[in-house]
Amino acid sequence: MPVLSPRLFKAYDIRAQTSLLTPEAAYFIGLGLGAEARQRGVAEIALARDGRFSSPALARALIDALLASGINVLDLGLAATPLLYFAARQYAAGSGVMITGSHNPADYNGIKISLAGETIDGAALQALRQRIEAEDFVRGCGELKPLSITNEYYAAVLAACPLPKSLKVVVDCGNGVPGAFAPALYRALGCDVIELFCGVDGAFPNHHPDPQVEANLTDLKRAVLEHHADLGLAFDGDGDRLGVVTRRGVNIPGDRLLMLFAAAVLEKQPGHILYDVKSSGLISEWVRSKGGTSEAIPTGHGHMKRHLFSSQALLAGELSGHFAFIDWPDDDALFAGARFLSMFAEHDVDLMLAALPQSISTPELQVALEQDGHGLIAEIAKRAVFPCALRIFTIDGLRVEYADGFGLIRASNTTPVLTLRIEAQTQLGLSRIHQELAAAIAPLQFPLL
């Protein structure tokens, strides 16, 4: 029986340090995936890998296993996750495998899977693990087909995001795989592009590729100001998270980016907007003022895409910088960056930000755990008291809403930590909510604000 650590199988995808996610493990995962694909009537799967040092060997193992299962593989080679999603939609009926550690440290890697348009996560991912453990495999002889879709992808983005005027843009890829594609895409749009850390390097020698962390944007802010650029765009390690810095060097958090996008799409038609539980409570008020409706959903790219489809929402977004649009349903940060440029090329983004409703909020805070985070959340939900709360949402952890803000306690689905966030209208309100959340997670120590 294949021996695979259950720790490989996260809520959204397969992800772990490379001491666990070895080529041997990837081969068995490929055999299980091949059997699952055959059972679902999937004959062809697009596959790509990021620029991590471990990715080529994992890709080779997965390809060999899929071919041995009778699955044809469309091999994109080195590609950003958005290109893999595009290839899966265009050429493999929505079936794709992306080998990437995303925004995790250099010694991590992972596998994102979709079959026939369905993201394989949650229960489906656990079922895949059980299939592998039972050695429920099939045999066949698939065909390996190289696939180049870069120019086609660029053309599709350009058609969807016409740029009314040329802009000077600094692009920071943090040495992740988007560096091989983002500069060329924005030049094709007509931008004057200044490249920052766009050489693909799995060691990430300059800064970690995660634009949600403010410290990772220091170089981008400096470059935007030095070059008098109109905008700065930052991407995570595989290109599904977007960060934006304005011409004045101001970082726009993901939930406020969502508010700007929402205002633009609702100006053209009324509709529904989705935001994840980590995002600002101001979104619902803002969307309502623009004639739309909104809804909080669980965090995770699979949840986002499923809810976008089921609700026919115009737009979905997360605090982390994932975005999907009704006309481009993948969480594609390269596309989201192009759409931002297209929508706001002739606007003063700093003035637009200033016009948004304001609050005081913490960044995403984390508390390391030695126990199961989801079990701990269940315990907290049973015993915790939130005297001032108006309501408590339990769709993904505990989102405790107050008249003047919210507090969040949830278990991370990718690392053994509690994720915490607080938002309030005043510093006094922030302190009050902090006290209630700190009491709820005791004896764990709430991080200093």
Summary of the structure (lengths in Angstrom):
residues: 449
radius of gyration: 21.6
end to end distance: 48.3
largest distance: 65.6
contacts: 1680
relative contact order: 0.10
helix: 38%
strand: 23%
